[in-house]
Amino acid sequence: MEGRTSRAVLPLLRALTQTRSRGQRAPHGKPALFCSKSGKTSSPSTSTSSTFSTPLATAFAASLLGSSGAEMSSVAGRFKATAGRVHLFNLSPAPGSQSTQKRLGRGRSSGLGKTSGRGHKGQKARAGNGKPKAGFEGGQTPIVKLFPKRGFVNPERKVYAPVNLDRIQHWIDQGRLSCSPDKPITARELLLSGCIHQVHDGIKLLASGAEHLKTAIHITAARASQSAIRAVEKMGGTVFCKYYNELALRDCVKGRTDRTEAAPTKKNDILWYTSWRNRGYLSPTALSKMPPTLVHERWRELSKQLLTFKSQEFEKAK
């Protein structure tokens, strides 16, 4: 086998020697095997197709590898790397995503030698102490402990946006608000008209300026005072109080009607919105007086379920 390979390679070596003796030398002293027809050199590690660019080099490589020239050219074309494609050999981190590690204590010329940027002595120069917690004042009594504390903050508190009757009347006179029994004033209309600047946890109707009210208004708020209810109904208007949680109030402001509205779950809310005295929308009287276009069938079911406790009887323990 070795004799056959040597006999096949000898003619090719003679042809290469004759070509070199005729003056076809590669520039910069590189072998003619890696020269193209134009005379330009190509490195054997950059591209396989450029390595076997000449027929003589292809035949020489084929004789060494035991394959024909056509097979070598097809292999060279198949493994050619295309510019712009992602390969394992051209993957690299994004520019600017990596930074050199800060080397401390490596001589004064680095700027971070000797004390490693911590300065001389002191609390911040010690190892392992970390940073003092927020409010630490070096050992003296913090100011947070010096001031007395009174009362508490109710986590269940609600802040309502107050709206007075005289302001609503002024907005109606200017043509910025309008209402009807089928389309009452809600938090959305008040916010869009600029009558209020923020809805907070809902709208609360107050009776300030009731003597200026001269229009029958129809409004649906979260809460309403008793004097405001009397003043509105005296002029022929209607007031209904409706429960809103955070999501329901957001849907009301944005005008969304594709989601089911929340129902009151706490005892105080259930008692408020099922009472006709407060004009709650879940009271049987309110459901009978509200326009049919505004009443949902779900409200009637909720009213029955939430008021069952009034008719329930329990056996007394003997």
N, C-alpha and C positions, 0 to 999 in steps of 0.2 A: 504493500500500500504506500509506503514511504517512497519507493522508487517511482511509482506512477505519478505521485504528486510532484516530485522533483522534476520528472521528465515533462510534465505539463507546465511547470512554472518557468523552466529555463528559456523557452522561446519568448515568453513575455518579458523576462528580464533583459534578453538581448534587444528586444524592440524598444524597451525603455532606455537602454544604454545608447542605442543609435539615435533615438529622439533627442536625448540630452546632448550627444556629441554634435548634432546638427545646429545647436544654438538655442533650442527651446528650453531655456532655463527659467525657473520660477523666480520672480522678483524677491529680493531680500533673502535669497539663499534657501527658499522653501522648496520642498520636493514638488516635481511636476505632477505628481499623482493628485495633488489637491489644487490644481489650477484648472480653471474653466477655459472655454474656447477663446474668451476675450482676453485671457491673460491675467485676470484678477485672481487673487488668492482667496482661499476660504479655509477657515479653521476646521479640522475634522470633528471638533466637539460641538460646533454650532448647529449644523444642519446635515442630515444624512443625505439629502438630495444633492447638496453642493459637494459632498465628499465623493460621491460616485457620479460626477457630472460628465466625464469624458468616457467614450466607449472603451478606451483602452484600460482606464482605471476600473470600470465596471467588470470587464472581462477578467482583470487581475484579481479583483475581490471575489468574483464568482468561482474562479479556479481554486482560491484558497478556502472558501466556504463550501465548495461542492455544490453550487447551484448555477443556473444559467443567468445570462445577463438580463433577460426579460423579467425573471423572478426578482432579481436584485433591484431593478428599477421600480417595480410595483411595490416592493417592501419599503423602498426609500420614500416613495410618494405617500404611502399610507401613514408613516410615522412622522411626517413633516409637521412641525408646530406652527399653527396659524396665529398671526398677530392679533391681539385683542381678546383672545379666548382665555378662560381661567383654567389653569393646570396646577398640579401639585407643586411644580417647580417655580411658579411665579406668584405664589401666595405670599403676602407680607402684611403686617399690621398697617392700619390706616395712618397717614402722615399726621404727626402730632399727638397720636394716641398713647405714646410711650415716652417716658422721660427718664433721664439718668438718675440713678439713686443718689441721694445726698450722702456723701461720705464725710463723717465727722471725725475729728481728732486725727487728721492726717497731715499735720504741719501748719504753721502759721500762714504760709503763703496761700493756702487754699481759702483763707477767710473763715474757716470753721475748725481751726485747730485748737489745741490746748484746752480751753473750756467748752469747746464744741458749740459755741453760740449761746451758752447759758449765762455768761457773765460770771462775776466773782461772788460766790457764796449766796446766802439768802435762801428763802423758802423755795423759790422757783428753780434754784440750781441743784436741789437735792434729787436723788434718784428714787423713783418709785412712789412719790407722794401724790402724783396726779394733780388735778386741779381742785381747789376748794369748791364745795357745793354752792349753789346759788343762795345768796343771802348771808354768806359767811363774811364777817367783818374783822377777822384777825383775832378773835377771841373775846371781844367785847360783846355786850348784849345787842343783838340785832334790833334794828328799828321795828321789825315786824312784831317782836315780842314786847316792845315798849308801849305800843298803842293798845288800849283796851278794845275788847270785842263786845258788841251788843247785838242781840237778836240773831236772826238767821235768814238765809236766802231760800225761799221755797222753790224746789226744783220743778214743781208742777204749776208754777205761776203762768198766767197768760197776760199778755199786753195787748190791749185792743186799741185800734185807731179811732179816736173820738170824732164824731161828726155832729154838728149842731144844726138845728132846724133853720135858723136864719141864714146859714151858709148855703144850705141846699136851696132855699128860696132865691137867694141871690144868683146862684148858678142857673136856676130855671129862668129867671128874668133875663139873663144874658143869652139864653138859648144854648147853653153848654150842657144842659141836662134835660131829658124828657122821659116820661114814664107813662105806663098804662097798666091796667090790671093783668093783662097777659104778658107784659114785658116790664117787670118792676126794676127799680134801681138796685144794683148789686155792687159788690166791691169792684168789679171790672169797670163799670161805668164811672164810678167815683174816682178810680185811679187814672183812667184814660182822660177824663175831663180835667184833671188837676185839682179836684176838690180835696183830695188827700194826696199825700206824697208817698206813703207806705202803708201797706195793709196790716203789717205786723201779724197778729194771730186772728184777725178778723175785724169787722166794723162794729162799733157800738154807737147807737143812735141816742143823742142827748137832747134835752128840751130847752137848751139855752137859746133865747131869741124866739120862743114860740109865739110871741105876740106879733111877729113879722110874717108868720106863715099865713098865706092867703090862697094857696093852691092845694088841691087834693093830691097828695103824693102817695105812690105805692112803692114800698121799699122792702127788701129782704136783707136783713143784717144778721150778724152773729149774736148780738145782744141789743137790748133796748130798755131804757128806763121807763118806769110806769108813767111818769109825767109826759114823756115823749109819745108814748102809745096813746094816751088820752088826747093830746093835742093833735096828732095826725088823724085819729078817727073822728074827732070833732069836725074837721074840715072835709070829711068824706073819704079819706084815704085809708090805706091798709098797711099794717106792719106785721111781718112774720119773721121769727127768729129761727135760723137754720144752723145746724152743727157743721163745723168745718174742722178737719184736721189739717196738717201741713200740706199733704198731697192734694186734698180736695180743694183747699183754698188756692193752691197754685193752678189747678185745672180751671177753677172759676175765673181767675185773673186772665189766663191764657185763652179762655173760651173753649176748652176741651170738654166734650160730652161723651166720649167713647169709653170712659172708665166708670165703674160702679162707685158711687160716692160712699164714704165711710159713715158708719152709724155710731152714735154715742155708746161708750162702754162703761164709763165711770158712773157711780151712783149719782153724784151731783149733776152731771150732764144729763143723765136719763130723767131725773126729776125736773130739771129745768125745761127741756125740750118736749116733754110730754104734758106740760101744764099750759092750759089755755090762758091763765092769768099772765104768763110771760109771752104769750102768743107763740108758743112752741109749735113747730111745723109737724110734730108727731102726735099732737093732741087730736082727739076725734073731732072736736069743734073746728079746729083749724083745717083739717082735711076736708070737712064739708063746706067750708066757706072759701077755700082757695079755688082759683079757676081750674077746671079739669085739665087744661093743657100743661099746668105746672105740677100736678100731683102725679107721682110715680106709684105704680101698683106695689112696689116694694115698701113704700112708706106705710101703706095700710097694714101690711104684714108685720112690719116692725112695731107699729103702734099697738097691735094686738099682743105681740109677744112681750113688749116692754111693760105693758100695763097689767099683765096677768098676776103680778104680785099683790095687787089690790084686792083681787077676788079669791086668792088662795087662802085656805084654812088649814091650820095645823092642830093636831091633837095635843092637848096640854098634858104634861107629865103628871101622873097621879102621885 
